[in-house]
Amino acid sequence: MNSQGFLRFRNHFRNYGLALAVGVILLAGLRPATAQTPSPLAEWQYSSGIQLQRLFEPTIPNWQVEIGLGSQYSPVADGINRYQVQAGPAIDIRYKDIAFLSTGEGLGVNMFSFRHISFGAAVTYDLGRSPHADGKALSGLGTIHPAPEAKIFATTVLSESFPLTIRVDGRRQIGATNGYIGDIGAYLPMPGSSAKFAWFVGPTVTLADNRYMNAYFGISNAQAANTHYRKYKAAGGFKSAGLGVSTVYFVTPSIIIDVTGAFDRLLGSAAESPITQTKYEAVVSLSALYKF
């Protein structure tokens, strides 16, 4: 953002604090770049700052490219009290305000986007669940195969003076569970930011339909016969609720360290499932990115 853009942004946020304004400027256009898969990481954490960039930066660059490496420490599966580290490439490429390719958000387009609100669609993915991820809890339950997902999403900012951003998405698996899952989340840029560091905090709730919930938390007759679990039918509804934190540290204007975390509590049928060892989950992701 140029100096004139910075001044316009600062004037909008005069009542909210200059340090906060600086932080949002830095975070505009930056996303955590971890993979989309069932985890306590909130969906809004993959796109933090995008809507604020539309709101406060008059001209979106033709290209915004971030490439690096990411790692994530998270449960091997929802409800399982065992953690693993996953690592891989971190990629986020955006063309104007039209299209994007991201390891976090998938391949998508913005159908329309304005200063305060945007709506779009994407193809993303779910990494599924292996029965070997945990030696005991998942044995005999079968594999939930990786599957692409069709996603629609909408984002809005309440106002310039109070930039609470609300994000809603819905995803339909193509194969695997063939179920629906979606999120309602919100985040706010926090005070204490500077020219080197910025952060967002916000809650999220996740809902899923019967097919998705039964695939991940239900026990069929066949599965009950092959395991020590009783038959269990999971109902659709609230799956989880949690709180996320996204932070960015600028080593240089081009080299960025992104640390993102979330804490999650399973709800409803997910919390009561015989498979569930713990209702509480957490995740931490770390990415090192180069911004072109």
N, C-alpha and C positions, 0 to 999 in steps of 0.2 A: 504494500500500500504506500502511495506517495505521501508527501508531507501535507498536501491539501486535503487528501482523503482522511489523514489522521486528524486534522483539525476539525473537519466536519463530524467525524466520529466522536471526538472528545466533546464537542458542543452538545451533541445528542445526549451524552452520558454525564453531563455536568453535575446533575443531582445524584448520580449513582457512584461517583468517585473516579478520579483520573486513573488510579492504579487498576481498577476493574476494567476501565475502557482499554487500557494498554493490553491487559490480559486477553480480552476478547479479540482484539486485533490480531494478536499473535496466534490465537487458536482458530481464527477463521480460516477454513480450508484444511485444517488438520484433523485426521481421524486416527484412532487406534486401528491397527492393521492386522488383527488376528482373524482366525478362520471363523466362519459362521457354523456353529455346531451347538447342540444343547449344552449350555453352561450357564452359570450365574451372571455372565457378562450381559448387560442390558443392550437391546438392539440400538437404542439411541447413541450408545457409545461408539458405534461404527461411523457415525456421521456428525459428530460434535462440531459445531461452528459453521456448518454450511449455510443454514438459513440466516445466521447473523452476518455472514459475508454478503449475502444478497441484500440485506437490509442496510448495511453501512458502507459498503464499497460500491460506488456508482458503476464501475466498469469491471466485469469479471474477466480475468485473463483468458486468452484463447486456450492455453494449455496450463494445467497444474499437474505436476508429476512428482510423486514421492516413491522412492524405491529403497528397500532395505531388508533387514532381517527381523523376525519377530519370534517370541517364545511365550508360552502360556503355561501356568501352573494351575491345574483345575482338576475336579473330580473325574475319574475314569468314566463315570456315567451318573446321571441324575440320581440322587438318593444314596449313592454308594460312598462309604467312608474310606475311600482310598484315592490318592491323588497321583497325577502323572505330569510330566513336563513334555510339551509338544513344541516343536520348532519348525520354522519354514520361512519362505519368502514373505515379505510385506510389500504390497504393491497397491498404489492408489493413483489412478490416471483419470483426469477429468478434462473434457473438451467443452470449453465455454460453460454455459449453464444448460447443456443439452444432454450429454452422455457421460458415463463413467464406467470404469473397470476397476474393481477393488477386491482384494482378498477378504475384506470384511463385509462389503455390501453386494458383491457379485457384479454382473453385467446389466446395466440399466439405462433408462432414459427418464428425463424429466418431461412429463407430458405438458405441464405448465408450471411456471415459477414466477412469483412476484415478490415484492419486497417483504411482505409479511407472511405469505403462505406459498406452499409448493405441493405438487402432487406428481407421483411417478410410478413406474413399474420396473421390475428387475427380475432376472433369473439368478438365484443364489443356490446354496446347497446345504445339505445336512450330512454330516459324516457318519450317521448311524451309530450302532452299538454292537460290539463284538461280545459273544458269550465268554470269551477268554480274557476280557478286560479285567475282570476280578475272578480269581481262582475258584471262589465258592458261591458268591451271591448270584452270579448270572449263569452259572453252569446249568445246562439243560433248558435254557429259555430260548435258544435259537438266536440267529443273527438278524439284526435290523440293518439292512444294507444301506450304504450311502445312496442318496437320492437328490436330484435337483428339486428346487422349489420355485414356484412362481410367486412373486411378491408384489404387492401394491403398498404404497406408503404415502403419508401426508405429514407435513411439518408446518407449524405456525409459530410466530413470535407474538407475544401479547402486545408489547409496545416498545418504543425506543428507550423510554425512561426506565422501564422495568423489563429487561429482555429475557423473561421466562419463555423457554422454547418447549413446545409440546409436540411429541412425535407419536404417531400411530401407524402400525403396520399390520398386514395380514399376509400369511404365507400358506400356500397349498402344495403339499408334497406330491411329486409326480413319481409314483412308485413307492416302495417301502411301506409306510403306514397309510399312504393316500389320505392323510388327515390334514386338518387345518390347525394352525397355531398363529397367534398374534400377540402384539404387545401394545400397551399404552404407557408412555413414559414422558418425563419432563426433566429439564436440566436448567441450571442457572450458572452463569459465570460468577465466580466468587471473589471477594476482596482479598488483597494480599498479593495480587499478581504484579509483575514487573516486566521490564524489557527482556528478561531472561526466562521467566517462569510464569505459567498461567494454569488455571484449573477450573473444572466444572464439577458440579455435584447434582445428583437428581435421583428420584425414585422411579420404579417401573413395576408394572404388574403384567403377568403373562397368562393368557387363556388358551385353551385347546379343546378340540372336539373329542367325541367318544373314541373315534378311530385312533387318533394320536395318543390319547391317554391310555387306551387299552394296550397298544403296542409297547409302550414304554413302562407301564405300571401294572397292567392287568396280568392275570394268570389264567390261561385257558385250561380246558380239561386235559388236553395232551401235555401241556407244560406241568400241570399239577401231578400227572402220572409219572413224569420223568424227574421230578424234583421233590423236595421236602415241603414245598409251598402248598397251601390250600388254594382252591380256585378263588379268583378275585376278579370282579368286573369293575373296572375303573369308569367313572362317569366324567363327561365333559364339564368344563367350567374353569374356575381359577386353578392354574397350575402352580404359580409361585408369585412372590412379591419380594422386592429387594431394593437396595440402594447402591448406586455406582459413583465412582470418582474417576475422572480423567484428568491427567496432568501432562504438561509438555514443558520440556526444558530445552532451550536453544543453546547448544554448545557454540555454534556459529550461526549466521543467518541461514545457512544451508544444511547444517548437521543438527538433527533433532533427536532427542531421547523422549520417548513416549512411555509413560507408566500408567496403567489403567487397572483398577480393581473394582470388585463388586462383592456384596454379601447378599445372600438369597435365602428365603425360607420357602419350602414347598408347602402347598396348600391343598385342601380338598382330598380327592382320591390319590393324588401323588403323595401326600404326606401319610395317608393311611395304608398305602400298599404294603403287602408282606415283603416286597423286594426292598423297600426303603429302610436303610440302616440309620440314616440321620435326616432330619428335616432341614438342617442348616448346611449351607454350602458357601464356598468362597472361591474366588478366582483372582489371579494377578497375571497381567500380561506386560511384557517389556518389548519395546521395538526401538531399533536404531534406524533412522531414516535419513536419506539424502534428498533434499528438495531442490529440484532443478528450476 
